[in-house]
Amino acid sequence: MQVLRTPEGTRFGLWGERPPKPAPTLFVIASALEKMESEPMFTEVGRQLACDGFLYVAVDPPCHGEDRREGEPAELDGWVHRIANGEDLLGPFMESCRSVIDFLIAEEYSCPERVAAVGTSRGGFCALHLAAVEPRIRAMAALSPVTELTALREFSGLNGDEVTNALALKNHAAALAGRPVWLTIGHDDTRVSTDACVELARELAAANGSMKGNAQPVQLVIQPDQGHTSTVEQHRQAAEWLRKNCHTT
């Protein structure tokens, strides 16, 4: 992994060398860059797609890595802290990702018509929210994704919070419609809620169905796994989906 920065100062990790011509590119979102480098499962989809000429990149999610502020709780507890204090949880992250996309396209690393996103758990939440505001993301996959923050034990004190509830991905299905989406989750994932993921898939399918000629496939794979996990086979399936569907829609 090379650690680079955009002109605006956004840190990102890049796997692969500058290609001779702009290449398809995958955003991989899961945890801080250092943790993704040390835990290969997080970047398994990228490694599989690299065989087809993809570059893959990663950006620190909110409250992870360089995005964590001194004195602030880390990771999901930091998400709760920011929302409870009236901060925009995802806006700065979206701008960071957009600056990375701008940089990679301007420097001719990336083909603007072949950018995809994948995320695991909280990274799936971030990847899908990024796609909802960034039309250059052409296809997406999420493994055991957080789809509603209120399903997480960390957010038990914010169940009635309007901002927290508005961030549920089912509320953003219309913004994701028109692009291929692949989801997978275990049949009894009580950490992020299998039921919430199923509800998101239904909303995505309905939103795509309303688009008639512009509808794109939505696929949900329920795995025979208990607990909150992802497997090499799930990552292989995600890579295959993105390989087939990352193109101009």
Stockholm file with secondary structure:
# STOCKHOLM 1.0

chainA/1-249         MQVLRTPEGTRFGLWGERPPKPAPTLFVIASALEKMESEPMFTEVGRQLACDGFLYVAVDPPCHGEDRREGEPAELDGWVHRIANGEDLLGPFMESCRSVIDFLIAEEYSCPERVAAVGTSRGGFCALHLAAVEPRIRAMAALSPVTELTALREFSGLNGDEVTNALALKNHAAALAGRPVWLTIGHDDTRVSTDACVELARELAAANGSMKGNAQPVQLVIQPDQGHTSTVEQHRQAAEWLRKNCHTT
#=GR chainA/1-249 SS CEEEECTTCCEEEEESCCCSSCEEEEEEESSCHHHHHHCGGGGHHHHHHHTTTCEEEEECCTTSGGGSCTTSCCHHHHHHHHHHTTCCSSHHHHHHHHHHHHHHHHTTSEEEEEEEEEEETHHHHHHHHHHHHCTTEEEEEEESCCCCGGGSGGGGGGTTCHHHHHTCGGGGHHHHTTSCEEEEEEEECTTTTHHHHHHHHHHHHHHHHTTGGGCCCEEEEEEEEESSCCCHHHHHHHHHHHHHHCSCC
#=GC SS_cons         CEEEECTTCCEEEEESCCCSSCEEEEEEESSCHHHHHHCGGGGHHHHHHHTTTCEEEEECCTTSGGGSCTTSCCHHHHHHHHHHTTCCSSHHHHHHHHHHHHHHHHTTSEEEEEEEEEEETHHHHHHHHHHHHCTTEEEEEEESCCCCGGGSGGGGGGTTCHHHHHTCGGGGHHHHTTSCEEEEEEEECTTTTHHHHHHHHHHHHHHHHTTGGGCCCEEEEEEEEESSCCCHHHHHHHHHHHHHHCSCC
//
